[in-house]
Amino acid sequence: MRLTLILLIILLSVSCNTSEKKKDLSIVNVSEEKVNQQDPILKKSMTRGKTVYTDFCISCHLPNGKGVPKVFPPLANSDYLMNNRIKSIKAIKFGQSGEIVVNGQTYNSVMSPLGLENDEIADVMNYITNSWGNSNEKLITEDEVSKIEP
């Protein structure tokens, strides 16, 4: 109970830091602008994905995608996310448990399945793999997500 309260306080204090939010959102906007000029289909997917992220992911991975050290892994500049496309999609689609190593840090938290549709998973993956220093040249599609099984 005490640990939960401490984590909640940390999350609230980090997510309420508006100057940090503004700084990190500007990074997202630059990244999105670069990608958006290249592919209008990706641009639309990322816009939808940002909404999914805001509704389902932001409470753990935070507005800046940096997560919470030792608790929730970062999505920003994430080697795991960018090098484990199928595992990352599986985590969103079916949940994640067990150890993973992200940017040299071991995480062993549980991520519950979010109940998202395949198109929502594709959109949020396109958003997070093209934000916060990540860059993904290959569009993630609803069809690709539909073929991934547990």
FIVEXKE-747922 format. One record per residue (C-alpha): residue in three letters; x, y, z. Coordinates in nm, 2 decimals. Layout:
<nodes>
<node><residuo>ALA</residuo><xx>X</xx><yy>Y</yy><zz>Z</zz></node>
...
</nodes>
This chain:
<nodes>
<node><residuo>MET</residuo><xx>0.00</xx><yy>0.00</yy><zz>0.00</zz></node>
<node><residuo>ARG</residuo><xx>0.28</xx><yy>0.24</yy><zz>0.10</zz></node>
<node><residuo>LEU</residuo><xx>0.47</xx><yy>0.16</yy><zz>-0.22</zz></node>
<node><residuo>THR</residuo><xx>0.16</xx><yy>0.22</yy><zz>-0.43</zz></node>
<node><residuo>LEU</residuo><xx>0.11</xx><yy>0.56</yy><zz>-0.26</zz></node>
<node><residuo>ILE</residuo><xx>0.47</xx><yy>0.66</yy><zz>-0.32</zz></node>
<node><residuo>LEU</residuo><xx>0.45</xx><yy>0.56</yy><zz>-0.69</zz></node>
<node><residuo>LEU</residuo><xx>0.13</xx><yy>0.76</yy><zz>-0.73</zz></node>
<node><residuo>ILE</residuo><xx>0.29</xx><yy>1.07</yy><zz>-0.58</zz></node>
<node><residuo>ILE</residuo><xx>0.60</xx><yy>1.03</yy><zz>-0.81</zz></node>
<node><residuo>LEU</residuo><xx>0.38</xx><yy>0.98</yy><zz>-1.11</zz></node>
<node><residuo>LEU</residuo><xx>0.17</xx><yy>1.29</yy><zz>-1.03</zz></node>
<node><residuo>SER</residuo><xx>0.47</xx><yy>1.51</yy><zz>-0.96</zz></node>
<node><residuo>VAL</residuo><xx>0.64</xx><yy>1.40</yy><zz>-1.28</zz></node>
<node><residuo>SER</residuo><xx>0.33</xx><yy>1.44</yy><zz>-1.50</zz></node>
<node><residuo>CYS</residuo><xx>0.24</xx><yy>1.77</yy><zz>-1.34</zz></node>
<node><residuo>ASN</residuo><xx>0.57</xx><yy>1.93</yy><zz>-1.43</zz></node>
<node><residuo>THR</residuo><xx>0.43</xx><yy>2.16</yy><zz>-1.71</zz></node>
<node><residuo>SER</residuo><xx>0.77</xx><yy>2.29</yy><zz>-1.82</zz></node>
<node><residuo>GLU</residuo><xx>0.89</xx><yy>1.94</yy><zz>-1.88</zz></node>
<node><residuo>LYS</residuo><xx>0.57</xx><yy>1.86</yy><zz>-2.07</zz></node>
<node><residuo>LYS</residuo><xx>0.62</xx><yy>2.16</yy><zz>-2.30</zz></node>
<node><residuo>LYS</residuo><xx>0.98</xx><yy>2.07</yy><zz>-2.36</zz></node>
<node><residuo>ASP</residuo><xx>0.90</xx><yy>1.71</yy><zz>-2.44</zz></node>
<node><residuo>LEU</residuo><xx>0.60</xx><yy>1.79</yy><zz>-2.65</zz></node>
<node><residuo>SER</residuo><xx>0.82</xx><yy>2.02</yy><zz>-2.87</zz></node>
<node><residuo>ILE</residuo><xx>1.04</xx><yy>1.71</yy><zz>-2.94</zz></node>
<node><residuo>VAL</residuo><xx>0.73</xx><yy>1.51</yy><zz>-3.04</zz></node>
<node><residuo>ASN</residuo><xx>0.61</xx><yy>1.79</yy><zz>-3.27</zz></node>
<node><residuo>VAL</residuo><xx>0.95</xx><yy>1.81</yy><zz>-3.45</zz></node>
<node><residuo>SER</residuo><xx>0.96</xx><yy>1.44</yy><zz>-3.49</zz></node>
<node><residuo>GLU</residuo><xx>0.60</xx><yy>1.42</yy><zz>-3.62</zz></node>
<node><residuo>GLU</residuo><xx>0.66</xx><yy>1.72</yy><zz>-3.85</zz></node>
<node><residuo>LYS</residuo><xx>0.95</xx><yy>1.54</yy><zz>-4.02</zz></node>
<node><residuo>VAL</residuo><xx>0.76</xx><yy>1.22</yy><zz>-4.06</zz></node>
<node><residuo>ASN</residuo><xx>0.44</xx><yy>1.39</yy><zz>-4.16</zz></node>
<node><residuo>GLN</residuo><xx>0.59</xx><yy>1.55</yy><zz>-4.46</zz></node>
<node><residuo>GLN</residuo><xx>0.70</xx><yy>1.22</yy><zz>-4.59</zz></node>
<node><residuo>ASP</residuo><xx>0.39</xx><yy>1.00</yy><zz>-4.56</zz></node>
<node><residuo>PRO</residuo><xx>0.03</xx><yy>1.13</yy><zz>-4.52</zz></node>
<node><residuo>ILE</residuo><xx>-0.10</xx><yy>0.78</yy><zz>-4.43</zz></node>
<node><residuo>LEU</residuo><xx>0.15</xx><yy>0.76</yy><zz>-4.15</zz></node>
<node><residuo>LYS</residuo><xx>0.06</xx><yy>1.12</yy><zz>-4.04</zz></node>
<node><residuo>LYS</residuo><xx>-0.31</xx><yy>1.02</yy><zz>-4.00</zz></node>
<node><residuo>SER</residuo><xx>-0.22</xx><yy>0.70</yy><zz>-3.82</zz></node>
<node><residuo>MET</residuo><xx>0.01</xx><yy>0.89</yy><zz>-3.58</zz></node>
<node><residuo>THR</residuo><xx>-0.27</xx><yy>1.14</yy><zz>-3.51</zz></node>
<node><residuo>ARG</residuo><xx>-0.51</xx><yy>0.86</yy><zz>-3.42</zz></node>
<node><residuo>GLY</residuo><xx>-0.23</xx><yy>0.69</yy><zz>-3.23</zz></node>
<node><residuo>LYS</residuo><xx>-0.16</xx><yy>1.00</yy><zz>-3.02</zz></node>
<node><residuo>THR</residuo><xx>-0.52</xx><yy>0.99</yy><zz>-2.90</zz></node>
<node><residuo>VAL</residuo><xx>-0.49</xx><yy>0.62</yy><zz>-2.81</zz></node>
<node><residuo>TYR</residuo><xx>-0.17</xx><yy>0.69</yy><zz>-2.63</zz></node>
<node><residuo>THR</residuo><xx>-0.33</xx><yy>0.97</yy><zz>-2.43</zz></node>
<node><residuo>ASP</residuo><xx>-0.63</xx><yy>0.75</yy><zz>-2.34</zz></node>
<node><residuo>PHE</residuo><xx>-0.44</xx><yy>0.43</yy><zz>-2.25</zz></node>
<node><residuo>CYS</residuo><xx>-0.06</xx><yy>0.47</yy><zz>-2.21</zz></node>
<node><residuo>ILE</residuo><xx>0.02</xx><yy>0.81</yy><zz>-2.07</zz></node>
<node><residuo>SER</residuo><xx>-0.05</xx><yy>0.72</yy><zz>-1.71</zz></node>
<node><residuo>CYS</residuo><xx>0.24</xx><yy>0.48</yy><zz>-1.70</zz></node>
<node><residuo>HIS</residuo><xx>0.47</xx><yy>0.59</yy><zz>-1.98</zz></node>
<node><residuo>LEU</residuo><xx>0.41</xx><yy>0.96</yy><zz>-1.92</zz></node>
<node><residuo>PRO</residuo><xx>0.35</xx><yy>1.25</yy><zz>-2.17</zz></node>
<node><residuo>ASN</residuo><xx>0.72</xx><yy>1.25</yy><zz>-2.26</zz></node>
<node><residuo>GLY</residuo><xx>0.74</xx><yy>0.88</yy><zz>-2.32</zz></node>
<node><residuo>LYS</residuo><xx>1.01</xx><yy>0.85</yy><zz>-2.06</zz></node>
<node><residuo>GLY</residuo><xx>0.82</xx><yy>0.61</yy><zz>-1.83</zz></node>
<node><residuo>VAL</residuo><xx>0.92</xx><yy>0.57</yy><zz>-1.46</zz></node>
<node><residuo>PRO</residuo><xx>1.27</xx><yy>0.44</yy><zz>-1.40</zz></node>
<node><residuo>LYS</residuo><xx>1.28</xx><yy>0.09</yy><zz>-1.26</zz></node>
<node><residuo>VAL</residuo><xx>0.89</xx><yy>0.07</yy><zz>-1.28</zz></node>
<node><residuo>PHE</residuo><xx>0.76</xx><yy>0.15</yy><zz>-1.63</zz></node>
<node><residuo>PRO</residuo><xx>1.00</xx><yy>0.13</yy><zz>-1.92</zz></node>
<node><residuo>PRO</residuo><xx>1.06</xx><yy>0.43</yy><zz>-2.14</zz></node>
<node><residuo>LEU</residuo><xx>0.93</xx><yy>0.45</yy><zz>-2.50</zz></node>
<node><residuo>ALA</residuo><xx>1.14</xx><yy>0.75</yy><zz>-2.57</zz></node>
<node><residuo>ASN</residuo><xx>1.46</xx><yy>0.65</yy><zz>-2.75</zz></node>
<node><residuo>SER</residuo><xx>1.38</xx><yy>0.29</yy><zz>-2.66</zz></node>
<node><residuo>ASP</residuo><xx>1.61</xx><yy>0.03</yy><zz>-2.80</zz></node>
<node><residuo>TYR</residuo><xx>1.36</xx><yy>-0.24</yy><zz>-2.70</zz></node>
<node><residuo>LEU</residuo><xx>1.07</xx><yy>-0.08</yy><zz>-2.88</zz></node>
<node><residuo>MET</residuo><xx>1.27</xx><yy>-0.02</yy><zz>-3.20</zz></node>
<node><residuo>ASN</residuo><xx>1.44</xx><yy>-0.36</yy><zz>-3.20</zz></node>
<node><residuo>ASN</residuo><xx>1.15</xx><yy>-0.58</yy><zz>-3.10</zz></node>
<node><residuo>ARG</residuo><xx>0.86</xx><yy>-0.48</yy><zz>-3.33</zz></node>
<node><residuo>ILE</residuo><xx>0.66</xx><yy>-0.80</yy><zz>-3.29</zz></node>
<node><residuo>LYS</residuo><xx>0.72</xx><yy>-0.83</yy><zz>-2.91</zz></node>
<node><residuo>SER</residuo><xx>0.62</xx><yy>-0.47</yy><zz>-2.87</zz></node>
<node><residuo>ILE</residuo><xx>0.30</xx><yy>-0.52</yy><zz>-3.06</zz></node>
<node><residuo>LYS</residuo><xx>0.23</xx><yy>-0.84</yy><zz>-2.86</zz></node>
<node><residuo>ALA</residuo><xx>0.27</xx><yy>-0.64</yy><zz>-2.54</zz></node>
<node><residuo>ILE</residuo><xx>0.01</xx><yy>-0.39</yy><zz>-2.64</zz></node>
<node><residuo>LYS</residuo><xx>-0.22</xx><yy>-0.66</yy><zz>-2.78</zz></node>
<node><residuo>PHE</residuo><xx>-0.19</xx><yy>-0.93</yy><zz>-2.51</zz></node>
<node><residuo>GLY</residuo><xx>-0.02</xx><yy>-0.76</yy><zz>-2.22</zz></node>
<node><residuo>GLN</residuo><xx>0.34</xx><yy>-0.81</yy><zz>-2.10</zz></node>
<node><residuo>SER</residuo><xx>0.49</xx><yy>-0.98</yy><zz>-1.79</zz></node>
<node><residuo>GLY</residuo><xx>0.83</xx><yy>-1.10</yy><zz>-1.71</zz></node>
<node><residuo>GLU</residuo><xx>1.17</xx><yy>-0.93</yy><zz>-1.74</zz></node>
<node><residuo>ILE</residuo><xx>1.26</xx><yy>-0.71</yy><zz>-2.03</zz></node>
<node><residuo>VAL</residuo><xx>1.57</xx><yy>-0.49</yy><zz>-2.08</zz></node>
<node><residuo>VAL</residuo><xx>1.52</xx><yy>-0.14</yy><zz>-2.21</zz></node>
<node><residuo>ASN</residuo><xx>1.81</xx><yy>0.08</yy><zz>-2.27</zz></node>
<node><residuo>GLY</residuo><xx>2.02</xx><yy>-0.13</yy><zz>-2.04</zz></node>
<node><residuo>GLN</residuo><xx>1.77</xx><yy>-0.12</yy><zz>-1.75</zz></node>
<node><residuo>THR</residuo><xx>1.58</xx><yy>-0.44</yy><zz>-1.64</zz></node>
<node><residuo>TYR</residuo><xx>1.20</xx><yy>-0.40</yy><zz>-1.59</zz></node>
<node><residuo>ASN</residuo><xx>0.98</xx><yy>-0.67</yy><zz>-1.45</zz></node>
<node><residuo>SER</residuo><xx>0.64</xx><yy>-0.50</yy><zz>-1.42</zz></node>
<node><residuo>VAL</residuo><xx>0.31</xx><yy>-0.63</yy><zz>-1.55</zz></node>
<node><residuo>MET</residuo><xx>0.13</xx><yy>-0.46</yy><zz>-1.84</zz></node>
<node><residuo>SER</residuo><xx>-0.23</xx><yy>-0.57</yy><zz>-1.87</zz></node>
<node><residuo>PRO</residuo><xx>-0.39</xx><yy>-0.62</yy><zz>-2.21</zz></node>
<node><residuo>LEU</residuo><xx>-0.55</xx><yy>-0.29</yy><zz>-2.31</zz></node>
<node><residuo>GLY</residuo><xx>-0.84</xx><yy>-0.43</yy><zz>-2.51</zz></node>
<node><residuo>LEU</residuo><xx>-0.75</xx><yy>-0.23</yy><zz>-2.82</zz></node>
<node><residuo>GLU</residuo><xx>-0.86</xx><yy>-0.32</yy><zz>-3.17</zz></node>
<node><residuo>ASN</residuo><xx>-0.59</xx><yy>-0.41</yy><zz>-3.43</zz></node>
<node><residuo>ASP</residuo><xx>-0.62</xx><yy>-0.07</yy><zz>-3.60</zz></node>
<node><residuo>GLU</residuo><xx>-0.58</xx><yy>0.11</yy><zz>-3.27</zz></node>
<node><residuo>ILE</residuo><xx>-0.27</xx><yy>-0.09</yy><zz>-3.19</zz></node>
<node><residuo>ALA</residuo><xx>-0.12</xx><yy>-0.02</yy><zz>-3.53</zz></node>
<node><residuo>ASP</residuo><xx>-0.19</xx><yy>0.35</yy><zz>-3.48</zz></node>
<node><residuo>VAL</residuo><xx>-0.04</xx><yy>0.37</yy><zz>-3.13</zz></node>
<node><residuo>MET</residuo><xx>0.26</xx><yy>0.18</yy><zz>-3.25</zz></node>
<node><residuo>ASN</residuo><xx>0.31</xx><yy>0.42</yy><zz>-3.54</zz></node>
<node><residuo>TYR</residuo><xx>0.28</xx><yy>0.71</yy><zz>-3.30</zz></node>
<node><residuo>ILE</residuo><xx>0.53</xx><yy>0.57</yy><zz>-3.04</zz></node>
<node><residuo>THR</residuo><xx>0.78</xx><yy>0.44</yy><zz>-3.29</zz></node>
<node><residuo>ASN</residuo><xx>0.80</xx><yy>0.79</yy><zz>-3.45</zz></node>
<node><residuo>SER</residuo><xx>0.80</xx><yy>1.01</yy><zz>-3.14</zz></node>
<node><residuo>TRP</residuo><xx>1.05</xx><yy>1.11</yy><zz>-2.87</zz></node>
<node><residuo>GLY</residuo><xx>1.36</xx><yy>1.03</yy><zz>-3.07</zz></node>
<node><residuo>ASN</residuo><xx>1.23</xx><yy>0.71</yy><zz>-3.23</zz></node>
<node><residuo>SER</residuo><xx>1.21</xx><yy>0.68</yy><zz>-3.61</zz></node>
<node><residuo>ASN</residuo><xx>1.04</xx><yy>0.40</yy><zz>-3.79</zz></node>
<node><residuo>GLU</residuo><xx>1.05</xx><yy>0.39</yy><zz>-4.17</zz></node>
<node><residuo>LYS</residuo><xx>0.81</xx><yy>0.09</yy><zz>-4.20</zz></node>
<node><residuo>LEU</residuo><xx>0.44</xx><yy>0.16</yy><zz>-4.14</zz></node>
<node><residuo>ILE</residuo><xx>0.27</xx><yy>-0.07</yy><zz>-3.90</zz></node>
<node><residuo>THR</residuo><xx>-0.06</xx><yy>-0.18</yy><zz>-4.04</zz></node>
<node><residuo>GLU</residuo><xx>-0.38</xx><yy>-0.33</yy><zz>-3.90</zz></node>
<node><residuo>ASP</residuo><xx>-0.32</xx><yy>-0.64</yy><zz>-4.11</zz></node>
<node><residuo>GLU</residuo><xx>0.02</xx><yy>-0.69</yy><zz>-3.96</zz></node>
<node><residuo>VAL</residuo><xx>-0.12</xx><yy>-0.66</yy><zz>-3.61</zz></node>
<node><residuo>SER</residuo><xx>-0.41</xx><yy>-0.90</yy><zz>-3.69</zz></node>
<node><residuo>LYS</residuo><xx>-0.16</xx><yy>-1.17</yy><zz>-3.78</zz></node>
<node><residuo>ILE</residuo><xx>0.03</xx><yy>-1.15</yy><zz>-3.44</zz></node>
<node><residuo>GLU</residuo><xx>-0.08</xx><yy>-1.42</yy><zz>-3.20</zz></node>
<node><residuo>PRO</residuo><xx>0.01</xx><yy>-1.48</yy><zz>-2.83</zz></node>
</nodes>
